[in-house]
Amino acid sequence: MLTWLARGLTIAVALASSLAGGASAQTLPISESEATVPGSLAQIAATARAAAIVVRATDTELEQAMPDVLALFGVRRPQELGAGVVVDPRGYALTSARLVLLGDELDVLTADGTAVKAAVVGLDRRTDVALLKLAPGPKPFPYLPLGDSQGLRAGDWVIAVGVPHGLATTVAAGIVTATPSPAGTVPLGRFLQTDAVSGLTAGAPLVNTRGEVVGLGTGHGGDAVAYALPSSTVRKIYLELLETGRVSRPWLGVTTQTLTADLARLLGAPDTAGVLVTDALPDGPSASVLRSGDIVLEVGGSPVTSRLQLDQAVEASRPGRSVTVAFRREGRRMSGSIALGEEPDTSQVSAPLVHADRLLGIEVSPITPSMGAVAAEVDNSGPAAAAGIEPGDVIREVDRRPIRSILDFEAAVRDLTPGAPVLLLVQRGDIAVYVAVTARAAESPPAPTRAPPPRPGDVDDVGSR
């Protein structure tokens, strides 16, 4: 193996010291093992490729709805291609949650080109991780174990096996260019960074020189850098999905924004330390302690100077556990104990909302997390559309019951009867009007909708926790 790097650095540092005239200056010793440049990564690449998979997510609904249009453009089957990796010889594989959300039918190609059906065990939209179970074959699947990303350093060698531009199991080699920052203020600071860009597509494994998965590709990056979710996070998600099929997170029940100097001055704060609460959800864990305008300073004894640090402080606990929250209100420092709840699954629609969609042909969403109800989608062939309701209309009453929140709307439509008339008061701009809607005689399945794909980090100044 080569040791020229160690010698070169030692000579360079010694030369710099002598030129500077620093007799007491010391060289920076580098061990021979650290200075060694791998002669070849072929064996590691072969091992990684054997465990890598190509995930094909097919949109059969689009295929059935638009066969002529797809044929016109020469598209046989609308598919999304992505990467993944088998992490258990029984056929458990990790991939991107976006692929699962974008297609209703999943196929997997293994390294030898074999097509295998895959079932979705569970997915986590926030981290963009999905767990698949491959249909069993005649022998165990080649796999890569999950490694320890916390031991990585900037400069360590890694390889990625992805599907860039549809080219299956493409290998890219590079180094770790940055490791996650435990107290970072930028959302992307919680990811691994690497220059192995071309191979690190969504769901692609990032592999160390011991053949262990130390990261999972996000599919986000630029010409010189790509981002991977570190295996320390992937492992937690994997184990929860394997055990329960879902991920349970602690929840504070507030929406927040960054505290600027102007806002701090107007709120009577001496500086910009902390996170500004814009809303404490009325049915959330913090409703009796926090309110709009409060500035969160600490959670569980951990200082909070950014929304990312607030997330990290909450995630360090678990649902049901009480934490002490220090905050500033009208210039005074205060504190209170909050029993953390479990974060709601926003990808699931409540039964009353589904009931209203099927009978009235209307999908309703909250205007804010704690206020109002608005028609988000209207079925063009449904009763609501026939009565003149349009997307964006604010629903103020249902059968003379005031609607101040999405919970009020759910309570009002819970007992809707097929074929019965419903009186709605809707607001469109400056105009309010009563509308009579006759529910369908029988429930009709709502039009399928897909949640928006997750992102590796929200760079906006406003968010919820």
Backbone torsions as a table, in degrees:
resi	resn	phi	psi	omega
1	MET	NA	158.8	-174.1
2	LEU	-85.6	141.7	177.5
3	THR	-125.6	14.4	-177.4
4	TRP	-64.0	-27.9	-176.9
5	LEU	-66.1	-43.6	179.6
6	ALA	-63.0	-44.1	-178.4
7	ARG	-65.9	-42.1	-178.2
8	GLY	-61.9	-44.1	179.9
9	LEU	-66.4	-40.7	179.8
10	THR	-62.3	-44.0	179.6
11	ILE	-64.0	-42.5	-177.8
12	ALA	-62.9	-44.5	-179.9
13	VAL	-66.6	-41.6	179.2
14	ALA	-63.4	-40.4	179.7
15	LEU	-64.3	-43.1	178.8
16	ALA	-61.7	-39.2	180.0
17	SER	-64.3	-42.9	-177.9
18	SER	-69.1	-36.7	178.3
19	LEU	-65.9	-34.3	179.7
20	ALA	-80.4	-9.1	179.3
21	GLY	75.5	19.4	-177.2
22	GLY	-91.4	94.6	-177.3
23	ALA	-66.3	-29.8	-176.7
24	SER	-90.1	-2.7	-178.6
25	ALA	-66.9	146.5	-178.3
26	GLN	-114.5	149.1	174.9
27	THR	-75.8	162.6	178.2
28	LEU	-100.0	101.9	-175.3
29	PRO	-69.2	139.3	175.3
30	ILE	-126.9	126.4	-178.5
31	SER	-67.3	157.1	-178.7
32	GLU	-64.0	-35.5	-179.8
33	SER	-66.7	-36.4	179.3
34	GLU	-72.6	-31.3	-177.1
35	ALA	-82.6	-9.1	-175.9
36	THR	-69.8	128.7	174.9
37	VAL	-99.0	127.1	-178.1
38	PRO	-58.1	134.4	177.0
39	GLY	-69.6	-34.4	178.9
40	SER	-158.4	144.7	175.6
41	LEU	-107.2	15.6	-173.0
42	ALA	-61.7	-41.3	-177.4
43	GLN	-68.4	-42.3	177.9
44	ILE	-64.2	-40.9	179.6
45	ALA	-63.2	-40.8	179.7
46	ALA	-64.2	-40.8	178.8
47	THR	-65.6	-42.1	-179.5
48	ALA	-67.4	-41.4	-179.3
49	ARG	-64.9	-33.0	-179.4
50	ALA	-64.7	-30.2	-178.7
51	ALA	-95.4	-10.5	-178.5
52	ALA	-77.3	151.3	178.5
53	ILE	-132.2	156.9	171.5
54	VAL	-107.3	126.6	-178.0
55	VAL	-104.2	125.4	177.6
56	ARG	-111.0	115.3	177.9
57	ALA	-103.5	114.7	-175.4
58	THR	-104.2	131.0	178.0
59	ASP	-94.0	87.3	-178.7
60	THR	-70.1	-27.5	177.6
61	GLU	-64.1	-43.9	178.1
62	LEU	-65.3	-38.2	179.8
63	GLU	-62.0	-41.2	-179.7
64	GLN	-74.5	-32.2	-176.4
65	ALA	-79.6	-30.6	-174.0
66	MET	-131.5	50.6	-176.6
67	PRO	-63.6	-37.4	-178.0
68	ASP	-68.5	-42.4	-180.0
69	VAL	-65.0	-42.7	179.8
70	LEU	-64.2	-39.2	179.2
71	ALA	-66.4	-36.9	-179.6
72	LEU	-59.9	-38.5	-179.0
73	PHE	-93.7	8.1	176.5
74	GLY	73.5	23.0	179.4
75	VAL	-93.7	114.5	-179.1
76	ARG	-72.7	-53.3	178.7
77	ARG	-141.2	125.9	179.4
78	PRO	-68.1	111.6	-174.8
79	GLN	-129.6	152.9	169.4
80	GLU	-115.6	128.8	178.8
81	LEU	-103.0	137.5	177.3
82	GLY	-149.9	176.1	-177.4
83	ALA	-107.4	169.6	176.5
84	GLY	-167.2	179.1	-179.4
85	VAL	-149.5	137.7	175.3
86	VAL	-80.3	126.4	-177.6
87	VAL	-116.4	5.5	178.9
88	ASP	-150.1	132.3	-176.4
89	PRO	-62.1	-14.7	177.2
90	ARG	-76.6	-6.4	176.3
91	GLY	107.5	13.5	175.6
92	TYR	-81.1	129.4	-175.3
93	ALA	-133.7	147.8	178.0
94	LEU	-106.1	141.4	177.9
95	THR	-152.7	-170.1	-179.8
96	SER	-84.2	134.6	177.5
97	ALA	-64.5	-25.6	-179.7
98	ARG	-60.7	-36.6	-179.8
99	LEU	-65.1	-38.4	179.9
100	VAL	-68.4	-36.2	-179.0
101	LEU	-75.6	-29.4	-175.3
102	LEU	-83.9	-16.6	-178.4
103	GLY	-132.4	151.3	178.7
104	ASP	-103.8	3.3	177.9
105	GLU	-141.3	128.0	-174.8
106	LEU	-116.8	132.4	170.5
107	ASP	-126.2	150.7	-179.9
108	VAL	-127.0	136.5	172.4
109	LEU	-107.1	124.7	176.7
110	THR	-83.6	176.5	-173.8
111	ALA	-60.7	-29.5	-179.7
112	ASP	-88.7	8.1	176.9
113	GLY	89.2	4.1	-179.7
114	THR	-75.4	131.4	176.9
115	ALA	-86.1	128.6	-176.9
116	VAL	-130.2	136.5	174.3
117	LYS	-73.8	146.9	-178.8
118	ALA	-131.4	136.7	174.8
119	ALA	-104.0	143.8	179.3
120	VAL	-86.0	115.5	176.8
121	VAL	-75.9	-40.3	179.9
122	GLY	176.3	166.3	178.5
123	LEU	-146.9	158.4	178.0
124	ASP	-129.1	108.4	-175.9
125	ARG	-65.8	-35.1	-175.0
126	ARG	-63.2	-44.7	-179.2
127	THR	-93.5	-4.9	-179.2
128	ASP	61.5	44.0	178.0
129	VAL	-118.9	132.5	174.9
130	ALA	-127.1	143.4	177.7
131	LEU	-109.2	125.2	179.2
132	LEU	-111.0	154.2	171.4
133	LYS	-120.0	112.8	-179.5
134	LEU	-76.8	143.2	177.2
135	ALA	-59.9	133.7	-175.2
136	PRO	-62.1	144.9	178.1
137	GLY	-113.4	-168.4	-177.6
138	PRO	-71.8	-17.6	-179.8
139	LYS	-146.4	163.2	-180.0
140	PRO	-58.8	151.2	179.4
141	PHE	-79.9	139.9	169.1
142	PRO	-60.7	142.6	-175.7
143	TYR	-147.7	163.9	173.9
144	LEU	-119.6	132.8	178.2
145	PRO	-74.9	155.6	173.4
146	LEU	-76.8	128.9	-179.0
147	GLY	-97.8	-168.8	-177.1
148	ASP	-105.9	102.5	-179.1
149	SER	-71.8	-20.8	-178.2
150	GLN	-68.9	-16.5	177.4
151	GLY	-88.2	-2.8	-179.4
152	LEU	-73.9	150.2	175.0
153	ARG	-129.7	153.5	173.5
154	ALA	-58.8	128.4	-177.3
155	GLY	106.0	-13.2	177.4
156	ASP	-69.1	143.9	178.9
157	TRP	-75.3	140.4	175.4
158	VAL	-145.8	160.2	171.5
159	ILE	-130.2	154.6	177.5
160	ALA	-125.9	142.7	179.2
161	VAL	-123.1	104.9	-173.9
162	GLY	-131.7	-163.8	-177.2
163	VAL	-130.0	63.7	179.3
164	PRO	-70.6	129.7	178.7
165	HIS	54.5	32.0	177.4
166	GLY	79.8	5.3	-179.9
167	LEU	-87.5	109.9	-170.3
168	ALA	-67.9	144.2	175.0
169	THR	42.5	52.7	174.5
170	THR	-81.5	132.4	-178.0
171	VAL	-100.3	132.3	174.4
172	ALA	-128.9	135.2	179.5
173	ALA	-110.6	149.6	178.3
174	GLY	-173.2	-159.2	178.7
175	ILE	-125.8	163.5	170.1
176	VAL	-75.3	120.3	-178.4
177	THR	-92.9	-21.1	175.8
178	ALA	-162.2	145.0	177.3
179	THR	-103.9	162.6	-178.7
180	PRO	-58.9	144.9	177.1
181	SER	-97.1	117.5	-176.1
182	PRO	-64.7	-24.0	-178.9
183	ALA	-123.9	34.7	-176.6
184	GLY	-71.1	159.9	177.7
185	THR	-111.9	-5.2	179.5
186	VAL	-106.2	132.6	-177.2
187	PRO	-53.2	-41.3	-178.9
188	LEU	-70.9	-7.7	178.8
189	GLY	-68.1	-12.9	179.6
190	ARG	-90.3	4.6	-178.7
191	PHE	-106.9	156.8	168.2
192	LEU	-74.9	145.3	174.3
193	GLN	-117.9	142.8	-179.7
194	THR	-148.4	156.9	175.1
195	ASP	-97.7	8.8	173.1
196	ALA	-80.7	63.1	-165.1
197	VAL	-71.9	-48.3	-169.6
198	SER	-64.4	-25.3	-178.9
199	GLY	-94.2	-12.9	-171.5
200	LEU	-92.8	65.2	175.6
201	THR	-80.5	176.0	-177.8
202	ALA	-58.8	126.6	179.1
203	GLY	84.2	-3.5	-177.3
204	ALA	-74.3	140.5	178.1
205	PRO	-77.5	139.9	169.4
206	LEU	-103.3	122.4	-167.0
207	VAL	-120.6	136.6	177.1
208	ASN	-86.4	-179.3	-174.9
209	THR	-74.3	-4.8	174.7
210	ARG	-96.6	4.8	178.9
211	GLY	77.0	30.4	179.6
212	GLU	-113.4	143.7	176.8
213	VAL	-76.6	117.1	-179.9
214	VAL	-111.3	-0.8	178.3
215	GLY	-168.1	161.4	178.1
216	LEU	-126.4	124.9	-174.0
217	GLY	-61.9	141.3	177.6
218	THR	-94.4	-18.4	-175.3
219	GLY	82.3	5.2	-179.3
220	HIS	-112.7	144.3	178.8
221	GLY	159.1	-167.0	-179.8
222	GLY	-131.0	-157.2	-178.3
223	ASP	-68.7	-25.6	-172.6
224	ALA	-117.9	-8.1	-176.1
225	VAL	-146.3	145.1	174.6
226	ALA	-131.2	156.6	-175.5
227	TYR	-114.3	142.1	178.4
228	ALA	-134.1	139.6	174.8
229	LEU	-72.9	123.7	-175.9
230	PRO	-64.6	149.3	-176.7
231	SER	-64.8	-22.6	176.5
232	SER	-62.1	-34.4	175.7
233	THR	-81.5	-42.4	-178.9
234	VAL	-58.3	-40.9	-178.0
235	ARG	-60.2	-43.5	179.7
236	LYS	-62.1	-45.3	179.8
237	ILE	-63.7	-44.2	-179.1
238	TYR	-59.2	-47.0	-177.1
239	LEU	-66.8	-38.3	178.2
240	GLU	-67.9	-43.2	178.7
241	LEU	-64.6	-38.3	179.8
242	LEU	-65.1	-37.8	-175.9
243	GLU	-82.9	-42.9	-172.5
244	THR	-123.8	-11.3	-178.5
245	GLY	80.7	3.9	179.9
246	ARG	-151.3	167.5	179.9
247	VAL	-114.8	127.5	179.8
248	SER	-103.1	125.3	-178.7
249	ARG	-123.3	146.1	174.1
250	PRO	-68.2	151.4	-172.2
251	TRP	-138.7	127.3	178.8
252	LEU	-88.9	-26.6	176.9
253	GLY	77.2	38.4	177.7
254	VAL	-133.3	155.9	166.7
255	THR	-108.6	145.1	-171.7
256	THR	-137.3	167.6	171.8
257	GLN	-147.2	165.6	179.3
258	THR	-67.2	138.7	178.6
259	LEU	-89.4	110.9	178.6
260	THR	-89.3	170.1	-179.8
261	ALA	-63.4	-40.6	179.2
262	ASP	-63.8	-44.4	179.5
263	LEU	-65.6	-40.9	179.3
264	ALA	-59.8	-43.1	-179.3
265	ARG	-63.6	-43.3	-178.8
266	LEU	-69.8	-25.5	-179.2
267	LEU	-94.4	3.9	177.2
268	GLY	77.9	21.6	179.0
269	ALA	-92.3	142.5	-178.0
270	PRO	-73.0	-21.1	-178.7
271	ASP	-155.2	-172.4	-177.1
272	THR	-96.4	13.5	178.3
273	ALA	-67.0	133.4	177.5
274	GLY	110.1	178.5	-179.2
275	VAL	-125.5	134.2	-175.4
276	LEU	-85.2	127.7	176.8
277	VAL	-83.8	122.1	176.8
278	THR	-95.3	-24.7	179.0
279	ASP	-161.4	136.1	170.3
280	ALA	-109.2	113.3	-172.7
281	LEU	-59.5	133.2	-174.1
282	PRO	-60.8	-27.1	178.7
283	ASP	-104.7	13.7	-177.7
284	GLY	-92.8	170.2	-176.9
285	PRO	-62.0	-27.9	-173.5
286	SER	-94.2	1.9	-170.7
287	ALA	-57.4	-34.5	-176.7
288	SER	-87.5	-4.2	-176.6
289	VAL	-117.6	-50.2	-175.4
290	LEU	-102.6	158.6	174.9
291	ARG	-150.6	169.8	-179.1
292	SER	-56.6	137.3	180.0
293	GLY	95.3	-13.7	175.3
294	ASP	-69.8	150.6	177.4
295	ILE	-116.5	112.6	-179.1
296	VAL	-76.1	124.7	-177.4
297	LEU	-105.8	-37.3	-178.2
298	GLU	-146.1	149.1	171.9
299	VAL	-132.8	118.1	-179.6
300	GLY	61.4	29.9	179.6
301	GLY	86.9	-7.1	179.7
302	SER	-92.9	126.4	179.0
303	PRO	-61.9	144.7	-179.7
304	VAL	-121.7	113.5	178.8
305	THR	-118.1	-2.6	179.4
306	SER	-153.8	164.0	177.6
307	ARG	-63.1	-35.2	178.1
308	LEU	-63.3	-42.2	178.4
309	GLN	-68.0	-31.8	174.5
310	LEU	-63.2	-44.8	176.5
311	ASP	-57.4	-46.8	-176.7
312	GLN	-65.1	-38.8	-179.7
313	ALA	-66.8	-39.0	178.6
314	VAL	-70.9	-43.4	-178.1
315	GLU	-66.2	-18.5	178.0
316	ALA	-71.3	-14.3	179.3
317	SER	-102.1	-158.3	178.2
318	ARG	-149.7	158.7	-179.1
319	PRO	-56.3	137.0	179.2
320	GLY	94.1	-17.3	-179.3
321	ARG	-86.4	141.8	178.9
322	SER	-89.6	137.9	177.2
323	VAL	-127.2	149.5	176.1
324	THR	-91.1	125.5	-179.4
325	VAL	-112.1	121.4	174.9
326	ALA	-95.6	134.5	-177.2
327	PHE	-148.5	164.0	178.0
328	ARG	-113.0	130.7	178.5
329	ARG	-131.3	119.2	179.8
330	GLU	52.7	41.0	175.9
331	GLY	87.1	-9.9	-178.2
332	ARG	-103.3	137.8	176.6
333	ARG	-81.6	131.8	-178.5
334	MET	-137.5	172.2	176.5
335	SER	-151.6	158.8	178.3
336	GLY	-160.6	159.4	179.4
337	SER	-98.8	132.1	-178.8
338	ILE	-126.5	127.2	174.5
339	ALA	-85.5	112.3	-176.6
340	LEU	-64.0	138.1	175.1
341	GLY	-93.1	-170.9	175.3
342	GLU	-103.2	129.7	-176.7
343	GLU	-59.3	128.4	179.7
344	PRO	-64.0	149.8	176.7
345	ASP	-87.2	101.7	-176.3
346	THR	-73.0	-11.1	178.1
347	SER	-81.5	-9.6	179.4
348	GLN	-101.0	137.2	179.1
349	VAL	-100.6	134.8	-177.4
350	SER	-65.4	155.9	-178.4
351	ALA	-59.6	-42.7	178.2
352	PRO	-61.8	-37.0	179.0
353	LEU	-68.5	-38.5	175.6
354	VAL	-64.3	-40.7	179.2
355	HIS	-60.5	-44.7	179.1
356	ALA	-66.3	-38.1	179.0
357	ASP	-63.4	-42.6	-176.8
358	ARG	-71.9	-33.7	-178.1
359	LEU	-90.3	-34.8	-175.2
360	LEU	-107.9	-17.1	-178.2
361	GLY	73.4	42.0	-177.3
362	ILE	-143.0	130.4	174.2
363	GLU	-100.7	125.2	-174.5
364	VAL	-113.4	137.6	178.8
365	SER	-128.8	157.6	175.0
366	PRO	-71.0	146.9	175.8
367	ILE	-72.0	-46.6	170.4
368	THR	-127.9	170.4	-179.4
369	PRO	-56.5	-22.6	-176.4
370	SER	-124.9	1.7	-173.6
371	MET	-137.0	139.5	165.4
372	GLY	72.0	168.9	176.9
373	ALA	-142.6	133.8	-176.7
374	VAL	-132.1	146.6	176.2
375	ALA	-73.7	106.0	-177.9
376	ALA	-81.9	-42.5	179.0
377	GLU	-138.0	142.6	177.8
378	VAL	-127.9	125.8	177.7
379	ASP	-69.7	117.6	-175.9
380	ASN	-59.7	-24.0	-179.2
381	SER	-100.8	8.3	-175.5
382	GLY	-96.4	173.0	-178.6
383	PRO	-62.7	-37.6	-179.1
384	ALA	-63.7	-42.4	178.0
385	ALA	-65.1	-40.3	178.9
386	ALA	-62.0	-30.0	179.6
387	ALA	-84.4	-4.2	176.0
388	GLY	100.7	5.9	179.2
389	ILE	-74.5	138.4	-178.1
390	GLU	-124.2	155.7	174.4
391	PRO	-57.1	136.8	-177.9
392	GLY	99.7	-13.4	176.8
393	ASP	-67.7	133.4	177.7
394	VAL	-89.5	129.3	-178.5
395	ILE	-92.6	114.1	-177.5
396	ARG	-97.3	-29.1	179.7
397	GLU	-144.3	149.7	169.1
398	VAL	-130.2	113.7	-176.4
399	ASP	51.2	48.0	176.6
400	ARG	68.3	8.6	176.1
401	ARG	-93.0	122.3	-179.5
402	PRO	-61.4	139.0	178.5
403	ILE	-113.5	104.4	179.9
404	ARG	-105.6	-13.1	179.9
405	SER	-153.8	170.8	178.3
406	ILE	-65.7	-28.3	177.3
407	LEU	-67.7	-36.9	175.3
408	ASP	-62.6	-41.9	179.7
409	PHE	-64.7	-42.8	179.2
410	GLU	-60.2	-42.8	179.5
411	ALA	-64.5	-35.0	-176.4
412	ALA	-74.0	-30.8	-175.3
413	VAL	-101.9	-1.3	-175.0
414	ARG	-56.8	-38.6	-174.8
415	ASP	-108.3	28.3	175.8
416	LEU	-56.8	138.0	-178.7
417	THR	-105.5	132.1	176.8
418	PRO	-55.1	133.7	177.8
419	GLY	83.2	-5.7	-176.3
420	ALA	-87.7	149.1	176.3
421	PRO	-77.7	148.3	179.2
422	VAL	-130.3	133.4	179.4
423	LEU	-100.5	119.4	-179.6
424	LEU	-116.2	138.3	168.5
425	LEU	-105.8	117.1	-176.6
426	VAL	-119.3	151.2	179.4
427	GLN	-115.6	125.9	176.7
428	ARG	-127.4	103.7	-174.9
429	GLY	66.7	-125.9	-179.7
430	ASP	-90.2	-0.4	-172.4
431	ILE	-110.1	131.8	172.4
432	ALA	-110.0	139.4	-177.4
433	VAL	-147.6	143.1	173.5
434	TYR	-84.3	139.8	-178.6
435	VAL	-132.2	132.4	176.0
436	ALA	-97.1	121.8	-179.8
437	VAL	-120.3	128.6	177.3
438	THR	-98.4	118.5	-177.5
439	ALA	-63.6	153.3	176.0
440	ARG	-59.3	151.9	179.7
441	ALA	-68.4	-24.1	177.4
442	ALA	-146.5	154.8	-179.0
443	GLU	-65.7	137.0	176.4
444	SER	-113.6	136.9	-179.9
445	PRO	-58.7	134.1	179.2
446	PRO	-69.3	153.7	177.2
447	ALA	-62.0	135.6	-178.6
448	PRO	-65.7	137.8	177.1
449	THR	-127.3	152.8	178.7
450	ARG	-120.3	138.3	178.9
451	ALA	-68.7	151.0	177.8
452	PRO	-65.5	147.3	-178.6
453	PRO	-65.0	144.6	179.2
454	PRO	-72.1	160.8	178.3
455	ARG	-121.1	154.8	-178.1
456	PRO	-68.6	-19.7	178.9
457	GLY	-167.2	141.2	178.7
458	ASP	-94.1	114.7	-175.1
459	VAL	-92.6	3.0	177.8
460	ASP	-71.7	165.2	180.0
461	ASP	-87.2	-5.7	-176.2
462	VAL	-124.2	140.4	178.2
463	GLY	-167.4	-177.9	-178.9
464	SER	-122.4	157.7	177.7
465	ARG	-148.4	NA	NA
